[in-house]
Amino acid sequence: MSAAIKTKTSASIRIDTDLLNTLKSNAKKDNRSFSNYMEGICQGLREVKMIKDGKLKSKSADELFDEL
């Protein structure tokens, strides 16, 4: 069985400078790349939406935060 190959692409966005600096600082504290950190946040948001839609068992806020 072959694993699906995920492709990645770059994106240019406009974001508040203070927010960007906070996200970069948090990524560095977690010893993660900025890209990896943002992917984790996006995955967390996907899970929250799935919980809201009843497609995933509810998790506590602490559990969701710990996964980031």
N, C-alpha and C positions, 0 to 999 in steps of 0.2 A: 504494500500500500504506500503510495507516495503522499508526502505532506504537501498541502497547498502552499504555494509560495506567495507571501504577501509582498506587495510592492509598496514603496513609500515615495512620496513626492514632497517637494518643498512648497511652502505657502508664505505669502507675504500678507501680514495683517497690520492694522493700525491699532495700537493699544496704549493705554495711559502709561506714561513712563514709570510712575511710582509702582503701578501694578506689575509691570514687566520686571522691575528691579526686585520686587518682593518674590515673584515666582522664581526668578533666577537664584535668589538667595536661598529660598526653600529647597530648590533642587540641589544646590551645592551642599547644604546642611545634610540632606539625605544621601549624599554621595551618588547622585544620579545626574544624567545629562538633562539639559532643559527639555529636549525633545521627549525623552522617556518620562520625565515628570509630567509634562502636559498630556501625554498619552494616558498616564495613570488617572489624571483628573478627568479626562474625557470618558474613560472606562467607568469611573465611579458615577459620573452623570448618567451614562447609559443604564447602569444598574438601578439607580434611583428611579429613572423613568419606567423601567421594567417592573419595579416594585409598585409604583403608582398605578401602572396598567394591570396589575394583578398577575403578571407573567413570571414573577420571581418572589420567593418567600421574603417577607420583610426582615431586614437586618436593623440592628440598632445603629444610631449615628456613629457610635464609637467603633463598631465593626467596620462600617463603610470607611471611616476616616483611617483606621489602621491599615486597610488594604491599599490606601494611596501611598 
